[in-house]
């Protein structure tokens, strides 16, 4: 796994970055939260997570206090949040002989199998699993015995409505159309070797070509290479910033929930999002994020309680408007702004073709092939 890979999340809008410019790094935020809200003498559990966790709502400090502070107060413990610069999986791998974390939040259906195979996690099935969307557990495969899904969403191709479809609400492209000059010259992509979003799009494209079209997946990249050479970015942030500010770039790989975010913050409706289509059927790639207990944690019972708590309404209600993902707990009601996002109902999950085991066995070779083409 590339050490640069982390959870590079959507919705880091330019305008939002200006608002929070005083927060230089997410690690500093976590350190501030820990230093100002913790007391001496209590048990401390160390949580590894990604730098953007719960940062894209209207009040990140409040979200942190609800998600972490509520548990601290209820169980009389301290939580120390760490956002490893080298990525979650890579850091856990490096610390395997001497683990520094108790809980990890943010491993996915794309890297969870590797974490399990390498013995980095403790097997645990929470009682609250009965509230989890069963499809998510199936797509996690064997990793679902160790990692508990807490949120999910399909990837999406965001597009400038006024440029592509001035008289229609939705664009419904096929991958074949994306190779045409009008689309390929406008499509911004993330590097799959450095970005979760980019990796997800690569898997989306591979499964679509191999299992829907029954064609070689490399054909797509060969076709768009002449347009994409200068359109591939190391992270979602870089790609989306170009989408918002760069001239002549009207499409970007992101998440299907982006229109809900725009509605919530009043950014207008000129940006919409779509999956890909074939013969009238929508096909998409679903990304699942999960929480797990790190092997050799000192507080196993407390860790299990925290995983249970993470599926409770206290945490799950915060996900839609802070993470801009769908909560794994099926009892949670979505806020009204989610009506602005394309419905995920009726989308065929291409994850059905590429399960977690297949991904783990092939992803490195696929990424090497991708690099050789691009």
Secondary structure, DSSP 4 states (H G I P E B T S, - for coil): --TT-----S---HHHHHHTTT---HHHHHHHHHHHH--TTS-EEEEEE-TTTT-SSS-HHHHHIIIIIHHHHHHT-EEEEE--TT-HHHHHHHTGGG---SEEEEEETTTHHHHHHTT-B-----GGGGGB-HHHHHHHGGGGGTEEEEEEEEEEEEEEHHHH-TT-S-----HHHHTSHHHHTTEEEE-TTT-HHHHHHHHHHHHIIIIII-S-THHHHHHHHHHHTTSEESSHHHHHHHHHHSTT--EEEEETTHHHHHHHHT--SSEEEE-EEETTEEEE-EEEEEEEEBTT-S-HHHHHHHHHHHTSHHHHHHHHHHT-SEESBTTPPPPGGGGGSPP-TTEEEGGGTS-HHHHHHHHHHHHHHHHHH-
